[in-house]
């Protein structure tokens, strides 16, 4: 019996329940979506038509999750503009380089601590470098921080990170899946991705007036179809150039942010962002089997600590380059701490290549912890920074008193 529609309804019921709970607790809904997905899925019980395994609907839920990522990043791009992003170029470059370098080196260090072979170590390094664009976008919107001075730096650092991850994934695919090590192929992939992003950002400033004319129509139906056409064509084309489809969606949003129709676009896209975004996080939870997480607990805790330290330092460097406050720079590191979709993709490459299963267990537990911890730390970043600042002041005062006494 075809139960796809019923299963989707059941999924939405679960999402609604945890959504109401999170609203009551006044906490980010993202971890709740993930955890309820974990609680059900292929390992869950089933009672006749009440099947919590979501077997028949799994592919459809996965597809809706992909749409959720696109709408989340597209909406985030609408909150900014190409001109604002270009003005922040220096701070994005500085912060992006520090962010990628520190997290990648942390991954290499962890691989060495785990005594893993080279391929497994490179997979672990990629997992630890891949910030979740979807979770970061959702958190920024939920906490109403899209207008904060540090947010455009965060957005730019995500783009920098995803460009690096696109290159890293192409290298891993060659090493792990086919054994190919073509330097020319890797360089061409990197160059095409970089040129595509730069071209889109620059060209967007000149084509927006023509886009405005095209979108100057009264029909809501046709207007929305035109917006979706641009979104899906660019996001889909991005994939052919080894640029994540989510980044393609972000680029479309950045261009349309300069449009005179931007408020109308935001109003119409908002319900799609919320609905499909919820399905993404629920679907991500469905892929996690709680029984497979043993054997990687302690090394995951070490990885989480390394990630938080690296992110805070990278955020401070990016914020310092942009001339923003230390507290705002602190926000950057915590906001980028979440891990999600790209880390899982990286782990799946290792699984497909027959690498050590401990990498898969580590990836799932690492992503789950930071998917929950990241939004929480971001929400409480102001309180944490005040505590750290106060503790540092007390330590400095005691040191001065000790020096005078000596």
C-alpha positions, 0 to 999 in steps of 0.5 A: 500500500502506498503510504507516502502521503501519510508518512509525510503527514506523520513527519510534519506532526512530529515536527510540529510537536517539537516546534511547539516544545522549542517555542515554549522553551524559547530555544532554537528549534534546529536541535529539536528537529534533528533529535526527533528525526534521530528518534525515528527512522529506519531503526524505529518500530512500526505498527501497521500504517503507523510506520515511524521508519519512513521507508517509502517517503525517505527519498521524498523527505531527502529531496525536500531537505535539499530544497530547504537548504536552497531556500535557507541560503537564498533568503539569507542572501536577500538580507544582504547585497553584492556591494556590501559583500565586496566592501567586506572582501578583506575581512572575509579573505583574512577570516576565511583563510584563518578559519580554513587553516585552523580547522583543517590543521585541527583535523590533521592533528586529530587524525594523527592522534587517532593513528589513522592512515592518510586517506582517513586523516584527510576525510577527518580534516574535511569533516572538521573544516565544513561549517553547515551553511544551512544551520548557520543560515537558520540560526542567523534568521531565528536570532534576528542577527541578519542585520548585525555587522558581523553577519556579512563576514560570517556569510563571506567566510561560509562562501570561502569555506565552501569553495575550499570544501569543493576543492577538497572533496574533488581531491578526496573523490580522486584519492579515495574512490578512483585513486586518481591524483590529477593535479590539472583536474583539481586546478581546473575544478578550483579555478572554474568554481572561483571564477563562477562565484566572482563573475556572479558577484560582479555581474550581479551589480550590472544586471539587476536593473534588467532583472527589475524590469523583468520582475515588474509584473502584477501577477503573484503567480508569475512573479514567484515562478520567475524567482524560482526559475532563477533560483533553481537554474543558478543553483543547479548550474553551480553543481556542474562547476563543483560549487555547492548548490547552496552557494548558488542559491546564496549568490542569487539571493545576493544579486536580488538583494539589490532589487527594488522588488526584494521585500516582495520576494522575501514575503513570498519566499518566507513560507517556503524557507520555513517549511522546507528548512524544517524538513531538511533538519528532520531528514538529517536526523533520520540518517543518524542511527543512535546505535552506531555512535559508540567507540568515538565518544572521547575523540569526538569530544577532543574534536569539538574542543579543537573546533571551538578554539579554532573558530573563536580565534578565526572569528577574532582575526576576521573581526579585527580585520573588519574593525568590528568589536571583540564581542561581535568577533566572538559571535563569528566563531560560535556561529560558524561552529555548527556542522552538518550536511557537508561533513556528512557528505565527506564521511559518505565519501570515506564510507563509499571508499571502504575506509575505517568505519570509525570515521563514519561513527566519528562524523555522525557524533561530531555533527550531532554535538555541534548541530546542537551546541552551535546554535546554543552557543550562538544564542548565548554568545553575549553572556559567554563573552561577558563571563570571559571578559570578566574572568580575564579582568579578574586574572589581570587584576590579581596578576598586577597585585601579585607583581606589586607585592613581589 
